[in-house]
Amino acid sequence: LFTFGNGGSATDAAGVAALFTRPPSGRPLAARSLASDEAVLTALANDVGFELVFSRQLISAAGPGDIALGLSTSGSSANLLRAFAEARRLGVLGVGLAGYDGGSMAAAGTVDHCLVVLSDSVHRIQETQSAVVFELWRRIQARLAAAVDR
């Protein structure tokens, strides 16, 4: 699982990666926040441009069977859209969480799955995205536990 976002969404993306890799209970799963390494982020922003900071990291580490999870309040951040285009090229499942009306992220063909929080409040959008991510994690853990019980 590769997570990414800008600003507060970058912090939320780091929280998602931490939840999956160091869960309070259940099985740890491989996850990495692409916004958490400031040396890599600033080097890429300086050398190739901020719009490529996430897609370049996906190129170096992601492949078929992986998931790219992008969080955005607007749904229109250029660097997230470029990352989702790269994810598609790499055979990586793209999942977007967006707010407002979903922005460009909600357009057909941008991501494989887009969950839109229909709100104009950044606070409500980010709170709802956090709740959605936690519920997805909980359901994944339940499925993993059920598979072990078989």
C-alpha positions as CSV (number, residue, x, y, z in Angstrom):
1,L,0.0,0.0,0.0
2,F,1.4,3.4,-1.0
3,T,-0.3,6.4,0.5
4,F,0.1,10.1,-0.5
5,G,-1.5,13.5,-0.1
6,N,-0.6,17.2,0.3
7,G,-0.7,19.3,3.5
8,G,-3.2,17.8,6.1
9,S,-3.9,15.0,3.6
10,A,-0.1,14.1,3.7
11,T,-0.4,13.8,7.5
12,D,-3.5,11.6,7.1
13,A,-1.6,9.5,4.5
14,A,1.2,8.9,7.0
15,G,-1.4,7.9,9.6
16,V,-2.9,5.4,7.2
17,A,0.5,3.8,6.5
18,A,1.2,3.7,10.2
19,L,-2.1,2.0,10.9
20,F,-1.4,-0.7,8.3
21,T,2.2,-1.3,9.3
22,R,1.8,-1.0,13.1
23,P,-1.8,-1.9,13.8
24,P,-3.2,-1.7,17.4
25,S,-4.2,-5.3,16.8
26,G,-4.3,-7.8,14.0
27,R,-1.7,-8.4,11.3
28,P,0.8,-5.8,10.1
29,L,0.7,-5.1,6.3
30,A,3.3,-3.5,4.1
31,A,2.5,0.2,3.7
32,R,4.5,3.4,2.9
33,S,3.6,7.0,2.9
34,L,5.2,8.7,-0.1
35,A,4.8,12.1,1.6
36,S,6.8,11.2,4.7
37,D,10.4,11.3,3.6
38,E,11.2,15.0,3.3
39,A,14.7,14.4,1.7
40,V,13.1,12.3,-1.1
41,L,10.2,14.7,-1.4
42,T,12.3,17.9,-1.6
43,A,14.9,16.3,-3.9
44,L,12.2,15.2,-6.4
45,A,10.4,18.6,-6.1
46,N,13.7,20.4,-6.9
47,D,14.9,18.1,-9.6
48,V,11.8,17.1,-11.6
49,G,9.0,19.2,-10.2
50,F,6.4,19.0,-7.4
51,E,3.8,17.5,-9.8
52,L,6.0,14.3,-10.1
53,V,7.0,13.7,-6.4
54,F,4.6,10.8,-5.9
55,S,4.6,9.3,-9.4
56,R,8.4,9.0,-9.4
57,Q,8.3,7.1,-6.1
58,L,5.7,4.7,-7.5
59,I,7.9,4.1,-10.5
60,S,10.8,3.0,-8.2
61,A,8.8,0.8,-5.8
62,A,5.3,-0.2,-7.0
63,G,4.0,-2.9,-9.2
64,P,1.1,-5.1,-10.1
65,G,-0.8,-6.2,-6.9
66,D,0.0,-3.0,-5.1
67,I,-2.5,-0.3,-4.1
68,A,-2.0,3.5,-4.5
69,L,-4.2,5.4,-2.0
70,G,-4.4,9.2,-2.6
71,L,-6.1,11.5,-0.2
72,S,-7.2,15.0,-1.3
73,T,-9.8,17.5,-0.1
74,S,-10.1,19.1,-3.6
75,G,-9.6,15.9,-5.7
76,S,-7.6,18.0,-8.2
77,S,-4.0,18.1,-7.0
78,A,-1.8,17.7,-10.0
79,N,0.8,15.5,-8.2
80,L,-2.0,13.1,-7.1
81,L,-3.4,12.9,-10.6
82,R,0.0,12.2,-12.1
83,A,0.6,9.5,-9.4
84,F,-2.7,7.8,-10.4
85,A,-1.8,8.0,-14.1
86,E,1.5,6.3,-13.2
87,A,-0.2,3.7,-11.0
88,R,-2.5,2.8,-13.9
89,R,0.5,2.4,-16.2
90,L,2.2,0.2,-13.6
91,G,-0.8,-2.0,-13.0
92,V,-1.3,-0.7,-9.5
93,L,-4.9,-0.3,-8.2
94,G,-5.7,3.4,-7.7
95,V,-8.0,4.4,-4.9
96,G,-8.8,8.1,-4.3
97,L,-10.5,9.8,-1.4
98,A,-11.7,13.3,-2.4
99,G,-13.9,16.0,-1.1
100,Y,-16.2,18.7,-2.4
101,D,-17.5,17.2,-5.7
102,G,-14.5,14.9,-6.2
103,G,-12.7,17.3,-8.6
104,S,-10.6,15.8,-11.4
105,M,-10.0,12.6,-9.3
106,A,-13.7,11.7,-9.7
107,A,-13.6,11.9,-13.5
108,A,-14.0,8.6,-15.3
109,G,-10.7,6.8,-15.8
110,T,-8.6,8.8,-13.3
111,V,-8.7,6.2,-10.5
112,D,-10.1,2.7,-10.2
113,H,-12.1,3.6,-7.2
114,C,-13.0,7.1,-5.9
115,L,-14.8,7.8,-2.7
116,V,-16.1,11.4,-2.6
117,V,-17.1,13.2,0.6
118,L,-19.7,15.6,-0.6
119,S,-18.9,18.5,1.7
120,D,-17.5,22.0,1.4
121,S,-15.8,21.8,4.9
122,V,-12.2,20.7,4.8
123,H,-12.6,19.5,8.4
124,R,-15.6,17.3,7.6
125,I,-13.9,15.9,4.5
126,Q,-10.7,14.9,6.4
127,E,-12.7,13.5,9.4
128,T,-14.8,11.4,7.1
129,Q,-11.8,10.2,5.1
130,S,-10.1,9.1,8.3
131,A,-13.3,7.2,9.3
132,V,-13.5,5.5,5.9
133,V,-9.8,4.5,6.0
134,F,-10.2,3.1,9.5
135,E,-13.3,1.1,8.4
136,L,-11.4,-0.3,5.3
137,W,-8.5,-1.3,7.6
138,R,-11.0,-3.0,10.1
139,R,-12.6,-4.9,7.3
140,I,-9.3,-6.0,5.8
141,Q,-8.2,-7.2,9.3
142,A,-11.5,-9.1,9.7
143,R,-11.0,-10.9,6.3
144,L,-7.5,-11.8,7.2
145,A,-8.6,-13.2,10.6
146,A,-11.4,-15.2,8.9
147,A,-8.9,-16.6,6.4
148,V,-6.6,-17.8,9.2
149,D,-9.5,-19.4,11.0
150,R,-10.3,-21.6,8.0
